[in-house]
Amino acid sequence: MKRRTLLKKTIFELLPGLHTQLDEFLNFETNLFYDERADAALHKLTDANIVIEEVADKWAGVYTQEHGAYTKPNSITNEDLFAEVYHNLIHSPALDTLLNLEHTYAVTVGDVIRERDKALSALEDR
C-alpha cells in the first residue's frame, strides 16, 4: 500500500525545492539567451556598414505592404469627390468672383427666359 501511494506522488512532492529551482533555472537561462541574442544583434549593427536610409526605406516598404494586406482598398465615391471639391471651392479665394459670375449668369438666363415667354405669348395671341 505504501508503495502505491509513493508511486502516485509526483516528483515535485518528493523533492520539495525542485519546482522553485527549476523556475529559477529557466528564468536565468531565458534571460541569458535573450541577452546573447541582443548582444549579437548590436554587434552586427556596430560592425557592419549599414546605410540607415536603405534600412528605413526597406522597413517602410514592408510596413506599407503588411498594412495594405489588412485594409480594404480605398475607392473614392462620387459623394467623397463632390465633398472634397466643394470644400476646396468654399475655402478658395476665388469664391466671391465665382458667386458674382454665377449671379450674373442667373440674371441673364432669367432675362432670356422672360423674353422667350413674351415671344411665345405673342405668337399665341396671333
Number of C-alpha atoms within 10 A of each C-alpha: 5 6 7 8 8 12 9 9 10 9 12 11 12 10 9 10 10 13 13 11 11 11 10 12 12 12 12 11 11 12 12 12 12 11 12 12 12 12 12 12 11 11 11 12 11 10 8 8 8 11 8 9 9 10 11 11 11 12 12 12 12 12 12 11 11 11 10 11 10 8 8 7 8 6 7 8 9 9 9 11 11 11 12 11 11 12 11 12 13 11 9 10 10 10 13 11 10 12 11 11 12 12 12 12 12 12 12 12 12 12 12 12 12 12 12 12 12 12 12 11 11 10 9 8 7 5
